[in-house]
Amino acid sequence: NVYQPSRCEEVLEEIRQCCIKHSAISVVCDGIDTSKPYEHNTIDY
């Protein structure tokens, strides 16, 4: 499997939006940066 962030960008942004709303009550959001929209800056293979 090769990780291709561009294929997951929409879902990752949905997770970020969820964490903006629920981070106070969700341990799933630990480590997710909610300060800015998700941007992938890697090369997809």
ZADOFI-885705 format. One line per 10 residues: for each residue x, y, z of N, C-alpha, C. Coordinates in Angstrom, 1 decimal. Example, Ala and Ser with C-alpha at 12.3 -4.5 7.8 and 13.67 -1.06 7.14 Angstrom:
<pts>
13.2/-5.7/7.8/12.3/-4.5/7.8/13.2/-3.3/7.8 ~ 12.8/-2.2/7.1/13.7/-1.1/7.1/12.9/0.0/7.9 $
</pts>
This chain:
<pts>
0.8/-1.2/0.0/0.0/0.0/0.0/0.9/1.2/0.0 ~ 0.5/2.2/-0.8/1.2/3.5/-0.9/0.2/4.6/-0.4 ~ 0.6/5.3/0.6/-0.2/6.4/1.1/-0.3/7.5/0.1 ~ -1.5/7.9/-0.3/-1.7/9.0/-1.3/-2.6/10.0/-0.7 ~ -2.0/11.0/0.0/-2.8/11.9/0.8/-3.9/12.7/0.0 ~ -3.6/13.0/-1.3/-4.5/13.7/-2.1/-5.8/13.0/-2.3 ~ -5.8/11.7/-2.2/-7.0/10.8/-2.3/-7.8/10.9/-1.1 ~ -7.2/11.3/0.0/-7.9/11.3/1.3/-8.2/12.8/1.8 ~ -7.8/13.7/1.0/-7.9/15.1/1.4/-9.3/15.6/1.9 ~ -10.3/15.2/1.2/-11.7/15.6/1.6/-12.1/14.9/2.9 $
-11.8/13.7/3.1/-12.1/13.0/4.4/-11.3/13.6/5.5 ~ -10.0/13.9/5.3/-9.2/14.5/6.4/-9.7/15.8/6.8 ~ -10.2/16.6/5.8/-10.8/17.9/6.2/-12.1/17.7/6.9 ~ -12.9/16.7/6.6/-14.1/16.4/7.4/-13.8/16.1/8.8 ~ -12.7/15.3/9.0/-12.3/14.9/10.4/-11.8/16.2/11.1 ~ -11.1/17.1/10.4/-10.7/18.3/11.1/-11.9/19.2/11.5 ~ -12.9/19.3/10.7/-14.1/20.0/11.0/-14.8/19.4/12.2 ~ -14.9/18.1/12.3/-15.5/17.4/13.4/-14.7/17.7/14.7 ~ -13.4/17.7/14.6/-12.5/17.9/15.8/-12.7/19.4/16.2 ~ -12.9/20.3/15.3/-13.2/21.7/15.7/-14.4/21.7/16.7 $
-15.4/20.9/16.3/-16.6/20.9/17.1/-16.5/20.1/18.4 ~ -15.8/19.0/18.3/-15.9/18.0/19.4/-14.6/17.7/20.1 ~ -13.5/18.5/19.9/-12.2/18.1/20.4/-12.2/18.1/22.0 ~ -13.0/18.9/22.6/-13.1/18.9/24.1/-13.5/17.6/24.7 ~ -14.3/16.8/23.9/-14.9/15.6/24.4/-14.4/14.3/23.7 ~ -13.4/14.5/22.8/-13.0/13.4/21.9/-11.5/13.2/22.0 ~ -11.0/12.0/22.4/-9.6/11.7/22.4/-9.1/11.4/21.0 ~ -10.0/11.2/20.1/-9.6/10.9/18.7/-8.9/12.1/18.1 ~ -9.3/13.3/18.6/-8.8/14.5/18.0/-7.4/14.9/18.5 ~ -6.8/14.2/19.5/-5.5/14.5/20.0/-4.5/14.5/18.8 $
-3.8/15.5/18.6/-2.7/15.5/17.6/-3.2/16.0/16.3 ~ -4.5/16.3/16.1/-5.0/16.9/14.8/-5.0/18.4/14.9 ~ -4.3/19.0/14.0/-4.2/20.5/13.9/-5.5/21.0/13.3 ~ -6.2/21.7/14.2/-7.5/22.3/13.7/-7.3/23.8/13.4 ~ -6.1/24.3/13.4/-5.9/25.8/13.2/-6.0/26.2/11.7 ~ -5.8/25.2/10.8/-5.8/25.5/9.4/-6.3/24.3/8.6 ~ -6.9/24.6/7.4/-7.3/23.4/6.6/-6.2/22.5/6.3 ~ -6.6/21.2/6.1/-5.6/20.2/5.7/-5.0/20.5/4.4 ~ -3.7/20.4/4.3/-2.9/20.5/3.1/-2.0/19.4/3.0 ~ -1.9/18.7/1.9/-0.9/17.7/1.8/0.2/18.3/1.0 $
1.4/18.0/1.5/2.6/18.6/0.8/3.6/17.5/0.5 ~ 3.1/16.3/0.2/4.0/15.2/-0.1/3.7/14.8/-1.6 ~ 4.5/14.0/-2.1/4.4/13.5/-3.5/3.6/12.2/-3.4 ~ 2.5/12.1/-4.2/1.8/10.9/-4.3/2.5/10.0/-5.3 ~ 2.5/8.7/-5.0/3.2/7.7/-5.9/2.1/6.9/-6.5 $
</pts>
